[in-house]
Amino acid sequence: MTNWFSTVPVWFSTAGDNSSAKAKNLTKTSCWWISTAPRPSRANHCRTKEKFSRRWCWGCAITPTSAVLTALLGLSGGIDSALTAVIAVAALGKENVRGVSLPSQFSSTGSLDDARILAQSLGVQYDVIPIQPMFLTAKEQLKSVFAGRPEDIAEENIQARLRGVILMGMSNKFDSLLLTTGNKSETAVGYCTLYGDMCGGLSVINDVPKMMVYRLSNWINREREIIPAASITKPPSAELRHDQTDQNSLPPYEVLDAILSAYVVQGCSVEEIIQSGFDAQTIRRVVRLIEFSEYKRRQAAPGLKVTTKAFGMGRRVPVSHRYREY
């Protein structure tokens, strides 16, 4: 397979995040992940390729001298796990990567097909382990405790945590590094489950915003379809309940990523971001989610730094505080 990350174009790297821009210069069409400057010269292009390649290689990284030689990850059929799998194969080789599909009653046939097609395309070992029997057992065990209460986010998170139990069990049994697949946009607003999809030893794309995930995935498919087209084009969903999509809970990712860049990466205030033209209520909601979700990020797997400011060491804030800007 082509060592794709050695030729990642400059406009997918940190060169395109425009971190020195002020919020007043942001518009709804000139968002941070899109470089408004002309494409770079070939020399600059090559230098940035090398820098980006080294970052992915170091972080994914498990060389023959490392303690861990193999990796596994859950394959949901979505774009985030697909991109993570491609990076893992490029870094470790297909023989050292294992994908696991963990369907429930809410998993669509299309998602299962996309996970299988991706595994076949990459040539990785692929397992299907349904969580439905475990989920029904868990609900039965909690029936008397939950009596009189409707099903809600508690039951949704039980599914994610059952997946975490299975994947961590496989990680222990086969001495494999479990890769988490959450992106920066989800991590920022806490759209992830502690001890569920956050389980793992390395978070490969936790500093890659959702729109950059799309850009990278389309670039990976530039010569042939490696990531199934449906994984890129379908509405993103955690598939923890019927008819669920990310946008039931979050603003459009184009808006979310622009606010995230302005607030987290560039350090703009809420008022400065409002002046850039975005809806004030949406901005305050996103900022509130970012601040509230710090306790989750403190418990997340370490990740790779791709933008100019990543969560963790790049942004040190208290888990609990009384300061409110929103």
N, C-alpha and C positions, 0 to 999 in steps of 0.2 A: 504494500500500500504506500502511496506517496506520503512522504514526511511533510504533511500539509502545513504544520505550524512553522516550518523554516521559511515559508514564503508568504506569511501573513502580511497583507499590504499595510502601509503606514497609517491609513485612515481607520484601521481597527485598533491602533495602539494608543498609548497615552498622549501621543502628539496631537490627537484630535479632540482632547477634552476641553481645550480652551479655558484652563483653570484660572487664568488671569483676568478673564472677562468679568465685568460687573453685572449685577442683576439688571440694571437699567438697559443693558445692551441685549438682554435675552428677548427673544420673541417666540411665538408659538411655532415658528417654522425654522428658526435658527437655533435649535437645541444643541446641547453641549456635545452630544456624541457624533454630530455631523460637522465635519470641518468645512467652514465656509471659504477657506483659502484654496488656491489652485492646488492640484495634485503635485506632490513633491518631485524633485528631480530624481533620476535613477540612483544617484549616489546616496542621497538622503533616504530614499526608499530602502536601499540595501542595509544601511546602518540601522534603521528602525526595525527592519525584519530581524536582524541579528539580536537586537536587544529584546524584542518581544519573544523570539524563539527561546532565548536563554531563560526568560522568566517562566515560560510554560515548562520547559525541560527541568528546571530546578525544582519547581513546585510539585509537579506530578511525579515525579521523580524517584523513581526507584530504580537504581542502577544495580548491577550485579554485586556491588560492594555493600549494598544496603541490607538492613535486617529483613525488610519486607520485599518480596520479589513479585507478588501477585496482588491484584486488586479486584474488587467486586463492587457492583452498584445495582440499585434497583432501576429497572427500565419500565417507565410508566407508559411509554408511547408518546410522551410529550417532548417538546423541543429542548428543555433544560437537561434532562437525562440523556438525550441523544447527543447533544454537544459534549457533555462530560464524557460519554463513552468514546466518542471519536478522539478526544484529547488523550484519554487513557491509552487507547490502542496505539496512537502515534508515539506516545512516550514509552510504553512498556512492551508493545508487541501484542498481537491478537491472542497469542497462546497464553498470555499472562493476565487476561482480563475476562471476567465472568459477569454476565448480565442475568438478572433475576426479575421476572415478572411476578407481581403479587396481586392478582386481581381480586376484586370483591364484587358484590352484586351491582355496584354502581359503576364498574369499569365498562366502558363501551367496547363493542366488538372492534371498532376502528382502532382504538388505542392498543388493544391486544395485538392486532395485525401489525400496527406500526412498530411495536416493540420487537416482534418476531422478525419483521423485514429488516430492521436496523441490525439486529444481531447477526442475521444471515449476511448482510452487506459487509459487516465488519469482520465476520468470520470468528466471532467469539463464542465461547460456551454459553448456552442459554438454558435457563431453568424456568419452569412455571410452577409456582407454589400458591394456590388459592388461599386467601385468608378467611374466606367466608365461614368455614367450620369453626375456626377459632373465635371469630367475631360473634357468632351465634351463641357459643359457649360462654363468652364473656358477658354478653347481654343477659343470659339466663342467670349467671352467677350474681349479677347486680340487680336483678329484677325486683327483689324485695326492697333493696336500698333505694332504687330510683322510682319506686312506686308512686304514682300520682303525678309524675313529671313527664312532659313531652320529650321526645327525642330532640336533641339539639347538638351543639358543638361538642359536647362530651362524647357522644357516640361517634361523631366524625373523627375526633382525635384518638379514640380507641383504635380505629382502623389504622391510622398512621403509626401508632405505637406498636401494634401487632407486627406491622411491616418492619419496624425497627428491631423488634425482638428476633425475628427470623434472620434478618441481615446480619445483626451482631452475632447471632449464633453461628452463622456460616463463616463470618470473619474469624471467630475463635477456632472453629473446627478445622478450617483450611489454612490458617495463618495468612489470611489475605487482608489487605488494607481496605476498609470500607470507605468508599468515596460518597460524600453527600453531593446533592445536585442542585441546591438552591442558588438562585442568582442574587445579585446585590439589591435589586428592587424589592424582592420578597423579604430578604433579610432586613432591609431598612425599616419596613413597616410591620414586621413581625408576622408576615403571612407564611408561617411555618410552624411546625409542632415540636416543642421540646420533647426529647426522648422518643421522637417519631422519625419524621423525615430529616431531622437534624442529627440523627445518630451517625457517627462515622469518625474517621481519623484525619481526613483531609477534605476540605471544601474547595473544590477545583474552580468553580466559577462564582464564588461569593463576592468577588469585586467586579463582576461583569454585569452591568445593568441589562435589563430585559431587551431593550432595543438593540444593544450591541450583540446580545445572544442571537437575535434574528439576523443581523448583518453578517456575523461570523458563519452562521449556519448556511445562509445563502451562498457565501463565498466558498465554503467547503464543497457545496454542490455545483461549483462552476463548471466542472468537466463531466461529471456523472452524478447521478442521484445516490448519495451515500446516506444522508438523513432523509427519511421518507417525506415527500412533499406535504403530505397531510399533517405531519408533526409541526410543520412550519406555518401552514395556512389555517388550521383549525383554531377556534377560540381556546386559549389556555384554560385548563381546569384541573383542580385537585381531585375531582371525581370521588368526593366523599359523601355526596348526596345526589339525588336526581336533579338533572338540568342545572348543575352548578357550573359557573364560569368564574374566572378571577374577577371580572368586571362587575359581578354581583357585589363584591366587597371592596374593590379598589377603583380608583380613577383609571382612565385609559393609560396604558404604559407610556405613551408619548408624553403625556402631561406629568405622570408620576416621576419619570426619569429626569425631566427638566427641573422639577422642583427639588428632587433629590440632589442633583448636581449643584444647584444654586445654594441650597441650605447646608449640605454636608461638605461638598468638595470646595466650593468657593467661599463659604462662610458668610453668605448674605443673610440679612435679617428678614423676618417675615414681611415687614413693611416694604423693604426693597424688592422682594419677590412680587408682592402685590402690585407694585408700581410697574412691573414688567408686563402686566396685562393678564395674568392668570386670575381665576376666580378666587376671591379672598377666603371663602368658606372651604374650598378644596385645599388651599394652601395650609390653612390652620389645622384642618383635619390630618393632612399628611404629616405635618410637623409634630402634631400630638402623637401620632402613631410612631414616628421615629424615636421620640424621646421616651415614650412608654416602653418600647421594645428593647431598650438597652439591656434589661435583665436576661432576655433571650440570647442576645449576641454575646454576652459574657460567657455563656455556656455552650457556644457553638464550636465546631471543629476549627482548627486553624486553616487559613486559606491563603490564596495567592494574591499578591498586590499587583493590580493591573492599572488602575487609575491613579491619579496623583494623591488621592486621599482615600485610604481603605478604612473600614471599621476595625476596631481593635487598637493597636498601637498608634495608628494614624489619627484616631479621634478618641481621646480620653475624656469621658464625661462620667459623672456619678450615676450609679444605678437609680438612686432615689434622691430627689431634690425638690425644692419648693419654687424654684425659678420658673416662671411661665412667660413665654413670649407670645403665645397663641390664645 
